Amino acid sequence: MFIDIAKITVKSGEGGHGSVSFHREKYVAAGGPDGGDGGRGGSVILVATREKNTLYDFKYHKKYIAEDGQKGRAAKSSGKHGADLLIDVPVGTIVKDQVSDKIIADLKEEGQQFVVAKGGNGGFGNARFASATRQAPKFAKSGIPGIERAIVLELKLIADVGLLGFPNVGKSTFLSMVSDARPKIANYHFTTLSPNLGVVNMGYDSFVVADIPGIIEGASEGVGLGHEFLRHIERTRLLIHIVDVSGIEGRDPLEDFHAINKELSQYSSKLAEKPQIVAANKADIPSFNDNFENFKETLEALGHTVFAISAATKQGVSELLNYSFEQLSKIPIEEIEIDYDESVEIAGLEEEKIAVTVEDGVFVVEGNKAHRLIGSVNFDDYESLQYFQRALRKMGIIDALKNAGAGDGSVVNIYGVEFEYTD
């Protein structure tokens, strides 16, 4: 099954907590602090690969979580870093942030990587806080939480040329004749249920062709298979519109040509304006000659270049390919605008926000900074309490409490720890 859009949630690993430890050794009466730092949490990294051509794997597996970093240890030993989580996606995958709907990555090259959620840093161990005036700190820092974010993966095939046409006009046969692709070919409609890519070797250079599943009338409105794949044509630079001019199925080739272009324009005006070469197919069938001259004259009057070909016998195919390659050399590669900002990740965590609410007369403080601060404090140690008071002011928590109306004697709750506010 071909799946070209998937919504998933990713979460990077949490940084390990720093360790509170003191050196213990025979004949050493009072060893100094030797708590090590916590390990960094693993990141979630998307990796583009040509070994995948669908997002089907993401249909059932919706959440991906990287490994947490380990806690620091004694003897100034740092905790082990969490392993990065590598997620393979097809080349041509666009990554969007679900909240903002902004494109944050365009994975268009083999092996290209994108860190979609960076792992949290590990917390400092108590050895880091030792100084001339604080020789035995009994506190350490918590690790930074991982980043959780919802993203949309959207697959848009990367090809230079897209093949257009109604079902069963010979697109798959054409692709099999001009490239190393081996699409399924049979004499019934919708043989191609997913796009096929093929590399056309010109001897001195090459280009990539995509066989897009047959588009039918109403595709731009979601009818049939066409709507699911129109987006793939957006990444191509040139279109080859294959039309069955033999009329052996009782269809009018001119009506077919105009019907397909109507669908393109209704889906996207930009798509309809792409350069288009017309390949009048099935020239090996006798009835072809009855329709070709009128077909060619009509479309050339509209400014189109028309080639008579037979995908089955390769008649006229070389001329079509040479002309297509010549046109590609004149068409620049369009870059997708990436709107990535690391602040999107921070916003997802509310990293810089401190929220104060009043519940039953208690001032409740929330925010990741406040959460980490609570995890860093040893409330049984005087020096650690002093560090806590300084941190409250430095982080803006005191100011936030004042703005919320807290005064002397007010009860404050920070993630389960309650104390009286004193100005």
Secondary structure, DSSP 8 states (H G I E B T S, - for coil): ----EEEEEEE----------B--BTTBSS--B----------EEEEEETT----GGGTT--EEE-------BTTTB-------EEEEEETTEEEEETTT--EEEEE-STT-EEEEE--------GGGG--SS-SS-----------EEEEEEEE----SEEEE-STTSSHHHHHHHHSS------SSTT---S-EEEEEE-SS-EEEEEE-----TTGGGT-TTHHHHHHHHTT-SEEEEEEE-S-TTS--HHHHHHHHHHHHHHH-HHHHTS-EEEEEE-TTSTTHHHHHHHHHHHHHHTT-EEEE-BTTTTBTHHHHHHHHHHHHTTS----------THHHHHHHTTT--EEEEETTEEEEESHHHHHHHHH--TT-HHHHHHHHHHHHHTTHHHHHHHTT--TT-EEEETTEEEE---
